[in-house]
Amino acid sequence: MNVEKNLKISLFEGIISGIHFSIANGVYITAFATKIGALAHDVAFMSSLFNISIIFSFLSIILLFFYRRPMMLAGITGFISRGIWILFLFEKFWNIKILLIVVFFSGVFLNVSATAWAYWFSNLLKKYEAKRGEYLGVRLGVITFTQTISFFIIAIIFEKIGFKALFLTLFLLSLISFILYLFQDEIPIEGKYDIKNYLKEAFSDKGFKGFLFYLILFNFLLGITAPMFGYYAVKYMHLTNFELGLWMVSMGIGSTIFQPFWGKFIDKLSPRTTLKINLFYVSTIPIIWIIRPSWMWYFIYIDGFFGTIGWAGINLAHSYITLMLIKNPLYQVLFTSFGGIFGFLGNNLGGYIVKIFPNEEIGIKFSFFLSFIFRILIGLYLPKFEMKKVMKTKEAIKYIFKYLLDKIITR
């Protein structure tokens, strides 16, 4: 197998899938839901449906050992998940109930696809001799950069043509993604399907258990507040599709710059230290949403850039840890399923919390304050799941600042 060739094709497919995912699970769908009459609790429930659909990734274990071709399984189920959005090309389907159904089934197939792909990619990456953290940082940075450009172009198109262009775009992206799957080499699954041994292997792994409990806490607590940021931007800041696109661009620029940056440090500091530093950093962002003066219209773009500096490190650390821990397909299923279940509970609890306030806007700002508290708590809780050499958090922060100063002085 040519690992380099597969990594290159996988990068192109990741770009297409990344653009699709960011559209289908981001603020554009929130804006669409708001347009057809959704309220805050509807948006929260919509987000929770995607999370609860993750439990169906258990199906991928059965399908993987029945089909034994993870790459092809990922391609077929991914196409179904992404292509289903073509339904909304027709206005007669513009209904909250139908939207919720599509979100749910899109999530079901996407999570089967993601589990099969993660198992394939983790095996491919373990054969890669170069620095894995640095590679993943560059990969995510390139994907984010292309997402950023695409988001800006798509925002202009959506602003002029409307939501039909959005759903046609989603279908075309799903078709391109499926074609790219056909050009990647398969890594057939060998051996006997044994769920009991898989479970035993997973739960005897200290690193797996530590990261699993962390993901449960992360998805539940942050799920309580996550849907409210996009909803607040659409309803109370009155952002147009074009302005939403600029928001995505500001986030994309931050992520493009700092994904490769954090990729280098993950190999030196350990993924856990990188994760902890960034969790504490992003805890400051919700407070800015609360104290923002009404006249500061450009705040959303500042938030997009500076907030994503931290989220770039968090997302990269999550990807790195997950891929390196996977020993059998059940690892990914358990990560996504438990994370999804608790994300579902968090989303619905968050919608209920906002709903009990007489003034919805005050309820949402209270949600932002909870987000500040929760991010700090997660950073303090962070268990040990080290896989590489360890550097204490204070030492790591000094090391990062020294690195940045050296770069500035050199230039």
N, C-alpha and C positions, 0 to 999 in steps of 0.2 A: 504493500500500500504506500502511495506517495502522500505522506502526511502534509507536506508543504502545499501541495495542490489542493487537498481537501480543506486546509485552513483558509486558503485564498477564496475558494468558492463559498465556503461557509461564511466568510466575511461579507461577501456580496449579498448572500441570502439574509444575513443578519441585518444588513442595512435596510433591505426591503421590509423584513419583518418588524424591525424597530420602528420604521416610519408608520407602518400599519398599526402596530400596538399603541403608539403614542397618540394616534388619531382616534382609534376605536375605544381607548380607555382613558382619554384625557378630557380637557376642557371643551373640546368641540362637541362631544356627545353630551356633556353637561349643558352646553348652550342649546343643543337640539332639544334635549329633554325639557329645558325651561321654556323654549319656544312653543312646545306642544302642551304646556300646562303643568309641568312638574313643580312641586313645592320642595322645600328643604328635606322633609322626611322621605319624599319619593326619590330624591337624588341619593340620599344615604342608603336607602333600601336597594337602589340600583347598583351602587358600589358593593353592597354586601352580597348581592347575587353572584357577582363574579367571584368573590371569595368563597362562597359556599359551593360553587361549581367545582372548586379544586378537589373536593373529596372524590370526585369521579375519576381522578387520576389513578385510583386503584384499578380501574378498568384497563389501564395501560399495561399492568403486570400480566393480566390474563392474555391480552392481545399480543404483547411482546413474545410470550412463550408459545402462543398459537401460531403467530406469523413469523417470529424469529428474525425479523428484518427491521430493526429500530429506525433506520433512516427513512425507509419507505413508509413505515407507519406514521412517522412524524410528518412526512410530506402530505399524505392523504388527509389525515385528521386536521392538519394545519390549514389545508385548502378549504375544507368544509367550514372550519371555524371562521376564517377570514372572508370567505365568499358569501356567507349567509347575509351579510349587510346589504347586498344588492336588493334585498326586499324593499328597503326604504327609498329606492329610486322611484317608487310609486306612492303618491301622496295618500292613497286610500289606506295605507298601512301606518300612517303617522298617528299612532295611538300609544298612550303610556303603557297599556297592558302588553301590546305587541312588542314594544321596545324592551320591556322587562324580560319577555320570553326570549327574544333574540340575544340579549345580553347573557342570559343564563346558558342557553345552548352553545353560544359562541365560546363561553368560558369552559364548558364541559369538554368540547373538542380541542380547544386550545391547550388545556391542561394535560390531556392525553398526549397531544403532540409534543408539549414541552418536556414531559417525563421521558418519552422515547428519545427525543433529541438530546437531553441532558446526559442520558446514559451513553449514547453514541459519542457525544463530544467529550465527556470525561475520559473515556477510553482513548480517544484520539489525542487529547491534551497530555495524558500521562506518558505518551510516547514521544512527546516533544521535549527535546533536551535543553532548549533555551530557557531563560528565566520566565517562569509562567506568569508571575505577577506583572512583570513589565509587558509581556505579550498581551495579557488581558486588558491592561490599562490602555495600550495603543489600540486594541480592537474596539473597546468601548468608546474611546475618544473619536476614532474615525466614524463609527456608527452614529455617534451623537452629532458630529460635525455635519454629516449628510442629512440627518434629521433636521438640524437647524435650518439649513438652506431650503430643504423641502417644505418645512413648516412655513417659512416666509412666503414662498411661491404659492403654496396651497392657500394661505390666508388671503392673499390677493384674489385668487380664483373664487374662493368661497364668498368673499365679500361682494363680488360682482355677479356670480351665478347663483349662489345659494347652496343649501344643504344637499341638493341632488348631486352636485359635483363631488361632494364629500363621499357619498356612498358609491358612486361610480369609481372614484379613485381607490376606495378600499377594495373593490372587486378586482380591478386591474392589478393592484399590488399582490393580491392573493394568487393570481394566475402566474405572475412573474416568479413569486416565491416557490411555487410548486415546480415550475420548470427547472429552477436552480437545484432543487432537491434531486432531480433525476441525474445530475452530473456529479454527484458526490458518491464516493465509494461506500459500500455497505460494510458494516462490521457485524456479521451474523452472531446471534446468541447461541452458545453451545451449553450443554449440560442440562440437567433435569430441573424442572420447576419445583421448588420446595419452599413454600411460604414459611413453614416453621423454622427452618434453618436460616432463612433470610431475616426473620424477626429476631432470632437468637443472636445472630451476628451483629445486627444493628444495635440492639439494646445492651449488648456487652461492650460496646464501643463508647468510652467515656467522652471522646470528642463529639460523637454524634449526639449523645444525650444532652451535653451542655449546650450545643448549638440549637437543638430542637426546643429546649425550654426557653432559650433566649428568643427564638422566632415566635413562639407562642405569646410571650410578653410583648414583643415588638409589634406584632400584627394586631393584638387586641387593643393595647393602649393607643397606638397611633391610628388604628382604624376608627376609634371614637371620634377623632377630629379631622382626619384626612379629607373627607369629601367636602368639608365646609369651605376650604380655601378657594377652590374653583367656583363653587356656588356663589360665594361672597363677591368674587371678582366679576362674575357675569351679572348678578342681580343688583348689587349695591354699588359697584364701581362702574357699572354700565359699559363694560368693554365690548367693542364690536369684534367681529371675527378677525379683522385685520389687527386690532390691538391685542387680541388673544394670541395671534401669530407672533407678534413682536415680543410678547411675554415668553413664549416658547423659545424664541430666538435668543433672548437674554439668558435663559436657562441653558440653552444649547451651547452658547459660547463659553459659559463657565465650566460646563461639563467637558467640553472638547479640550480645554486647556488643562484641566485638573485630573482627568482620568489617567493620562500617561504619567502625570506628576505623582499621583498616589500609587500608580503601578510600580514605580521604582522603589517607593518607600515600603511597600508591602513586603518586598523581598528582603529588606533590611531590618524593618521594625517588627515584623510579624503582622498578620491580618487583624489580630485582636487589638493590638495597640492602635493601629490605624483606625479601626472601627470606634474605639473608645474616644479618641481625640475628636473625631467628626460628630459623634453623638452629642458631646458637650457643646460643640460649636453650633450645631443646628438648633439647639435648645433656645438660642437667643432670637431666632427668626420670628416666632409667633408674637413675641412682645412688640416687635416693630409693627406688626399688623394692627395691634391694639392701639398704639400711641400715634399712629400715622395721622398727621393733620389732613383735613379734607381737601385742602388746596394742593397737596403733594401728589398730583396726578401721575408723575413719573415714578412714584414709589415702586410700583409693581415690577418695573424693569430692573431697578436696583436690587429688589428682593430676588428676582429671577437669577441674576448673576451671582450675587454673594451667597445666597442660599444653596445654590447648586455646587459651590465649592465643597461644602460639607457632604451633600448627597452624593456627589461623585465618589468620594472616599467610602461612604457607607455602601453604596451599590456595588462598588468594585470589591470591597471586602466580603460582602455577602456572596457574590459570584465565586470568588476565589475559594472561600471556605467550603461552600457547597460542592463545587466540582472536585476538590481535593479529598473530601470526606467520602464521596460515593464509592462504595465497594460492590454493591449490587443494586438492581433497579429499584428496590423497595426504599432505599435511602431517600431518593428524590420524591417518591410518593408520600412518604411520611412527613418530610419537610413541608411540601406544598399542601398536603391535606390538613395537618394540624394548624399550619399558618392560616389556611383558608377558613377553617371553622372558627378560629378565634378572631380573624379579621371580620367575618360575617357578624359575629356577636358584637364586636366593637362598633362596626358601622351602624347597626340598628340601635345600639345603646346611645350612640352619638346623635342620631336623628331624634330619638326620644327626648334626650336632654335639651336640645334646642327647642323642640316642640312645646315643652312645659313652660317656657318663658312667654309672657304676654307679648313682648316685643321680640320678633325673630332676630333682628340685627344684634340686640344685646345678647341673646342666646348664643349667637355665632361667635361673638367676641369672648364670651365666657368659655366657649369651646377652644378658642385660640389660647387662652390662659391655661386651660387643662393640658394642651399640647406642650406648652413650655415646661410644666411640671413633669409630665410623662417622659419627655425626652431626657431630662436630667435623671429621673429614676432608672430608666433603662441603662444609661451610661454607668450609673453607680452599681447596678446589679450585675452587669456583664460578667458571665462565668468564664472559666478558663477552658479554651479549646485550642490550645497552642499546637501548631504544626511545624513551627520553625523557631529560630533563636528569638529570645525575648529581650525587649528593651523597655524599661519602665516608662510610664506615660510622661513624666517630667523630663526624663532624659531624651525621649523621642521628640518632644516639643522643642527642646534646645537644639537638637540635631537638625530638625526641619528649618528652624530660623537661621541657624548657621549656614545651612545649604543655600537658603535664599539670599542671605547677605553676601555670601561668596560669589553667587551668580551676578548680583547687582554690581558689586565692586569690580569683578572681572570685566563686565561690560562697560 
